[in-house]
Amino acid sequence: MDETGPRQFLARLIADSGENYGALSRLLGRNAAYIQQFIKRGTPRKLDENDRRTLARYFGVDETLLGAPEPEPQPHMLSDNKQESRIFPRFADLVLVPRLPVEASAGHGALAGNEGEVRAISFDRIWLKELGLSAENLSIIDVKGESMAPTLGNGDSIMVDRSDNMARLRDGIYVLRLDDALMVKRVSLSPRRGRAGLTVSSDNPHYPSWPDIDPALVDIVGRVVWSCRRLV
């Protein structure tokens, strides 16, 4: 991760969780502008080790996402014949993706949000790389409602790539803000107008869609790249 990566990740983490720069600076025992200066001006260039550890624990994320050095590789678990096991990844091969306490509505578009502790889920670094994903750009949130059924159901968890936003927009499923509501919907480009006209639709035919709307009315948060569904 380059030097800008931790700053960008922390800025997005603060925005998604509803925290503010001043309160976090005071949490660290710093002046109220400390976090803002780190994010906006790059001063200091890197977080102090104790500050980094405190923020990682507060948000429940891997310290490496805030600029900590990668841990030393640990030996793989060995089988009885002393050969390396390929079943379990090494700790150093895992990265944490924050699971944010917010919901994207897949219903009538009501505002969706929950207060709660930010948690994280471990993913294999190589698997993410194969998908072309970078952990600092990812968040996991829950789906609320049935408008995207059967593709996504109420309570499903989705991984959102925030780097895949309006600048890279193409047909797919996105988390977006429309009419001040956080939603998960299918977005399609206009066959005639391209990005100048978007269709925001529900996979469930019993729910509304918005054909050929002005892109200026849509704030693309990120593309849905993975989903998980509870079976019990």
NUDREN-842761 format. One record per residue (C-alpha): residue number from 1; chain; y negated, z, x. Coordinates in steps of 0.2 Angstrom, whole numbers, always signed. Layout:
% NUDREN-842761
{seq->NUM mol->A v->Y w->Z u->X} .
...
***
This chain:
% NUDREN-842761
{seq->1 mol->A v->+0 w->+0 u->+0} .
{seq->2 mol->A v->-17 w->-5 u->+7} .
{seq->3 mol->A v->-32 w->+7 u->+7} .
{seq->4 mol->A v->-38 w->+1 u->-10} .
{seq->5 mol->A v->-22 w->+4 u->-18} .
{seq->6 mol->A v->-23 w->+23 u->-20} .
{seq->7 mol->A v->-41 w->+22 u->-26} .
{seq->8 mol->A v->-37 w->+9 u->-39} .
{seq->9 mol->A v->-21 w->+19 u->-45} .
{seq->10 mol->A v->-31 w->+35 u->-46} .
{seq->11 mol->A v->-45 w->+27 u->-56} .
{seq->12 mol->A v->-33 w->+19 u->-69} .
{seq->13 mol->A v->-23 w->+36 u->-70} .
{seq->14 mol->A v->-39 w->+45 u->-74} .
{seq->15 mol->A v->-45 w->+32 u->-87} .
{seq->16 mol->A v->-28 w->+32 u->-95} .
{seq->17 mol->A v->-26 w->+50 u->-96} .
{seq->18 mol->A v->-44 w->+54 u->-102} .
{seq->19 mol->A v->-49 w->+65 u->-87} .
{seq->20 mol->A v->-65 w->+64 u->-79} .
{seq->21 mol->A v->-71 w->+63 u->-61} .
{seq->22 mol->A v->-81 w->+79 u->-61} .
{seq->23 mol->A v->-67 w->+90 u->-68} .
{seq->24 mol->A v->-55 w->+84 u->-56} .
{seq->25 mol->A v->-67 w->+86 u->-41} .
{seq->26 mol->A v->-69 w->+104 u->-46} .
{seq->27 mol->A v->-50 w->+106 u->-48} .
{seq->28 mol->A v->-50 w->+102 u->-29} .
{seq->29 mol->A v->-64 w->+114 u->-25} .
{seq->30 mol->A v->-75 w->+99 u->-21} .
{seq->31 mol->A v->-92 w->+94 u->-26} .
{seq->32 mol->A v->-93 w->+86 u->-43} .
{seq->33 mol->A v->-96 w->+68 u->-35} .
{seq->34 mol->A v->-81 w->+69 u->-23} .
{seq->35 mol->A v->-68 w->+59 u->-34} .
{seq->36 mol->A v->-81 w->+47 u->-39} .
{seq->37 mol->A v->-86 w->+43 u->-21} .
{seq->38 mol->A v->-68 w->+41 u->-16} .
{seq->39 mol->A v->-65 w->+29 u->-30} .
{seq->40 mol->A v->-81 w->+19 u->-30} .
{seq->41 mol->A v->-87 w->+20 u->-12} .
{seq->42 mol->A v->-71 w->+23 u->-2} .
{seq->43 mol->A v->-78 w->+39 u->+5} .
{seq->44 mol->A v->-67 w->+47 u->+11} .
{seq->45 mol->A v->-56 w->+33 u->+16} .
{seq->46 mol->A v->-41 w->+43 u->+12} .
{seq->47 mol->A v->-38 w->+59 u->+2} .
{seq->48 mol->A v->-36 w->+75 u->+11} .
{seq->49 mol->A v->-17 w->+80 u->+11} .
{seq->50 mol->A v->-20 w->+95 u->+1} .
{seq->51 mol->A v->-31 w->+86 u->-12} .
{seq->52 mol->A v->-18 w->+72 u->-13} .
{seq->53 mol->A v->-4 w->+85 u->-16} .
{seq->54 mol->A v->-14 w->+94 u->-29} .
{seq->55 mol->A v->-18 w->+78 u->-39} .
{seq->56 mol->A v->+0 w->+71 u->-37} .
{seq->57 mol->A v->+6 w->+88 u->-45} .
{seq->58 mol->A v->-7 w->+88 u->-58} .
{seq->59 mol->A v->-3 w->+70 u->-64} .
{seq->60 mol->A v->+15 w->+71 u->-61} .
{seq->61 mol->A v->+16 w->+56 u->-50} .
{seq->62 mol->A v->+23 w->+52 u->-33} .
{seq->63 mol->A v->+11 w->+56 u->-18} .
{seq->64 mol->A v->+14 w->+40 u->-10} .
{seq->65 mol->A v->+5 w->+32 u->-25} .
{seq->66 mol->A v->-10 w->+41 u->-19} .
{seq->67 mol->A v->-9 w->+37 u->-1} .
{seq->68 mol->A v->+4 w->+48 u->+6} .
{seq->69 mol->A v->+15 w->+40 u->+20} .
{seq->70 mol->A v->+32 w->+34 u->+15} .
{seq->71 mol->A v->+46 w->+47 u->+17} .
{seq->72 mol->A v->+58 w->+45 u->+31} .
{seq->73 mol->A v->+74 w->+35 u->+25} .
{seq->74 mol->A v->+89 w->+47 u->+21} .
{seq->75 mol->A v->+107 w->+42 u->+24} .
{seq->76 mol->A v->+116 w->+35 u->+9} .
{seq->77 mol->A v->+129 w->+46 u->+0} .
{seq->78 mol->A v->+145 w->+43 u->+9} .
{seq->79 mol->A v->+162 w->+40 u->+0} .
{seq->80 mol->A v->+178 w->+49 u->+6} .
{seq->81 mol->A v->+182 w->+35 u->+18} .
{seq->82 mol->A v->+164 w->+38 u->+26} .
{seq->83 mol->A v->+158 w->+21 u->+21} .
{seq->84 mol->A v->+141 w->+20 u->+14} .
{seq->85 mol->A v->+140 w->+21 u->-5} .
{seq->86 mol->A v->+130 w->+7 u->-14} .
{seq->87 mol->A v->+130 w->+16 u->-31} .
{seq->88 mol->A v->+115 w->+27 u->-28} .
{seq->89 mol->A v->+99 w->+22 u->-20} .
{seq->90 mol->A v->+91 w->+32 u->-6} .
{seq->91 mol->A v->+77 w->+43 u->-11} .
{seq->92 mol->A v->+65 w->+33 u->+0} .
{seq->93 mol->A v->+70 w->+18 u->-11} .
{seq->94 mol->A v->+64 w->+26 u->-27} .
{seq->95 mol->A v->+46 w->+25 u->-33} .
{seq->96 mol->A v->+38 w->+35 u->-48} .
{seq->97 mol->A v->+30 w->+26 u->-62} .
{seq->98 mol->A v->+19 w->+37 u->-73} .
{seq->99 mol->A v->+24 w->+40 u->-91} .
{seq->100 mol->A v->+8 w->+42 u->-100} .
{seq->101 mol->A v->+6 w->+53 u->-116} .
{seq->102 mol->A v->-1 w->+39 u->-126} .
{seq->103 mol->A v->+6 w->+27 u->-139} .
{seq->104 mol->A v->+3 w->+9 u->-143} .
{seq->105 mol->A v->+3 w->+6 u->-161} .
{seq->106 mol->A v->+16 w->-7 u->-168} .
{seq->107 mol->A v->+11 w->-4 u->-186} .
{seq->108 mol->A v->-6 w->-6 u->-195} .
{seq->109 mol->A v->-17 w->-3 u->-180} .
{seq->110 mol->A v->-21 w->+15 u->-182} .
{seq->111 mol->A v->-27 w->+24 u->-166} .
{seq->112 mol->A v->-13 w->+31 u->-157} .
{seq->113 mol->A v->-14 w->+45 u->-144} .
{seq->114 mol->A v->-5 w->+61 u->-140} .
{seq->115 mol->A v->-11 w->+76 u->-129} .
{seq->116 mol->A v->+3 w->+81 u->-116} .
{seq->117 mol->A v->+8 w->+82 u->-98} .
{seq->118 mol->A v->+9 w->+66 u->-88} .
{seq->119 mol->A v->+27 w->+63 u->-82} .
{seq->120 mol->A v->+35 w->+50 u->-72} .
{seq->121 mol->A v->+51 w->+40 u->-71} .
{seq->122 mol->A v->+60 w->+34 u->-55} .
{seq->123 mol->A v->+63 w->+16 u->-52} .
{seq->124 mol->A v->+72 w->+7 u->-38} .
{seq->125 mol->A v->+58 w->-1 u->-27} .
{seq->126 mol->A v->+68 w->-16 u->-23} .
{seq->127 mol->A v->+72 w->-20 u->-41} .
{seq->128 mol->A v->+53 w->-19 u->-45} .
{seq->129 mol->A v->+49 w->-30 u->-31} .
{seq->130 mol->A v->+62 w->-43 u->-37} .
{seq->131 mol->A v->+53 w->-43 u->-53} .
{seq->132 mol->A v->+36 w->-46 u->-44} .
{seq->133 mol->A v->+30 w->-29 u->-49} .
{seq->134 mol->A v->+20 w->-16 u->-39} .
{seq->135 mol->A v->+22 w->+2 u->-44} .
{seq->136 mol->A v->+3 w->+6 u->-43} .
{seq->137 mol->A v->+0 w->-6 u->-57} .
{seq->138 mol->A v->+13 w->+1 u->-69} .
{seq->139 mol->A v->+13 w->+13 u->-83} .
{seq->140 mol->A v->+25 w->+18 u->-96} .
{seq->141 mol->A v->+20 w->+22 u->-114} .
{seq->142 mol->A v->+28 w->+23 u->-131} .
{seq->143 mol->A v->+28 w->+12 u->-146} .
{seq->144 mol->A v->+23 w->+18 u->-163} .
{seq->145 mol->A v->+28 w->+9 u->-179} .
{seq->146 mol->A v->+39 w->-6 u->-183} .
{seq->147 mol->A v->+28 w->-21 u->-183} .
{seq->148 mol->A v->+36 w->-28 u->-167} .
{seq->149 mol->A v->+54 w->-25 u->-174} .
{seq->150 mol->A v->+67 w->-31 u->-170} .
{seq->151 mol->A v->+60 w->-34 u->-152} .
{seq->152 mol->A v->+52 w->-17 u->-151} .
{seq->153 mol->A v->+55 w->-2 u->-162} .
{seq->154 mol->A v->+47 w->+14 u->-166} .
{seq->155 mol->A v->+49 w->+27 u->-151} .
{seq->156 mol->A v->+54 w->+13 u->-139} .
{seq->157 mol->A v->+47 w->+16 u->-121} .
{seq->158 mol->A v->+38 w->+1 u->-113} .
{seq->159 mol->A v->+33 w->-3 u->-95} .
{seq->160 mol->A v->+15 w->-11 u->-94} .
{seq->161 mol->A v->+9 w->-21 u->-79} .
{seq->162 mol->A v->-9 w->-18 u->-79} .
{seq->163 mol->A v->-12 w->-31 u->-66} .
{seq->164 mol->A v->-6 w->-44 u->-78} .
{seq->165 mol->A v->-21 w->-45 u->-89} .
{seq->166 mol->A v->-33 w->-58 u->-97} .
{seq->167 mol->A v->-35 w->-67 u->-80} .
{seq->168 mol->A v->-17 w->-71 u->-80} .
{seq->169 mol->A v->-14 w->-72 u->-99} .
{seq->170 mol->A v->+0 w->-83 u->-106} .
{seq->171 mol->A v->+11 w->-82 u->-121} .
{seq->172 mol->A v->+20 w->-65 u->-121} .
{seq->173 mol->A v->+20 w->-47 u->-127} .
{seq->174 mol->A v->+5 w->-37 u->-122} .
{seq->175 mol->A v->-3 w->-20 u->-124} .
{seq->176 mol->A v->-21 w->-23 u->-130} .
{seq->177 mol->A v->-36 w->-16 u->-139} .
{seq->178 mol->A v->-41 w->-24 u->-155} .
{seq->179 mol->A v->-54 w->-16 u->-167} .
{seq->180 mol->A v->-54 w->+0 u->-157} .
{seq->181 mol->A v->-35 w->+2 u->-159} .
{seq->182 mol->A v->-22 w->+2 u->-145} .
{seq->183 mol->A v->-8 w->-10 u->-150} .
{seq->184 mol->A v->+7 w->-19 u->-144} .
{seq->185 mol->A v->+8 w->-37 u->-150} .
{seq->186 mol->A v->+14 w->-54 u->-146} .
{seq->187 mol->A v->-1 w->-65 u->-139} .
{seq->188 mol->A v->+0 w->-84 u->-140} .
{seq->189 mol->A v->-13 w->-96 u->-133} .
{seq->190 mol->A v->-20 w->-109 u->-145} .
{seq->191 mol->A v->-11 w->-126 u->-143} .
{seq->192 mol->A v->-28 w->-135 u->-144} .
{seq->193 mol->A v->-40 w->-122 u->-137} .
{seq->194 mol->A v->-30 w->-113 u->-124} .
{seq->195 mol->A v->-37 w->-96 u->-120} .
{seq->196 mol->A v->-52 w->-100 u->-131} .
{seq->197 mol->A v->-42 w->-96 u->-146} .
{seq->198 mol->A v->-28 w->-82 u->-146} .
{seq->199 mol->A v->-15 w->-78 u->-159} .
{seq->200 mol->A v->-11 w->-60 u->-160} .
{seq->201 mol->A v->+5 w->-58 u->-170} .
{seq->202 mol->A v->+18 w->-46 u->-176} .
{seq->203 mol->A v->+37 w->-50 u->-174} .
{seq->204 mol->A v->+40 w->-41 u->-190} .
{seq->205 mol->A v->+35 w->-54 u->-204} .
{seq->206 mol->A v->+31 w->-40 u->-216} .
{seq->207 mol->A v->+16 w->-35 u->-205} .
{seq->208 mol->A v->-1 w->-45 u->-202} .
{seq->209 mol->A v->-5 w->-57 u->-188} .
{seq->210 mol->A v->-22 w->-63 u->-182} .
{seq->211 mol->A v->-22 w->-82 u->-179} .
{seq->212 mol->A v->-34 w->-91 u->-168} .
{seq->213 mol->A v->-46 w->-77 u->-164} .
{seq->214 mol->A v->-60 w->-76 u->-152} .
{seq->215 mol->A v->-53 w->-69 u->-135} .
{seq->216 mol->A v->-69 w->-58 u->-133} .
{seq->217 mol->A v->-63 w->-47 u->-147} .
{seq->218 mol->A v->-47 w->-43 u->-138} .
{seq->219 mol->A v->-46 w->-32 u->-123} .
{seq->220 mol->A v->-29 w->-35 u->-114} .
{seq->221 mol->A v->-23 w->-19 u->-106} .
{seq->222 mol->A v->-7 w->-27 u->-98} .
{seq->223 mol->A v->+9 w->-36 u->-101} .
{seq->224 mol->A v->+25 w->-28 u->-107} .
{seq->225 mol->A v->+38 w->-31 u->-93} .
{seq->226 mol->A v->+52 w->-19 u->-98} .
{seq->227 mol->A v->+58 w->-8 u->-113} .
{seq->228 mol->A v->+70 w->+6 u->-116} .
{seq->229 mol->A v->+77 w->+11 u->-132} .
{seq->230 mol->A v->+85 w->+27 u->-137} .
{seq->231 mol->A v->+102 w->+25 u->-145} .
{seq->232 mol->A v->+105 w->+43 u->-151} .
***
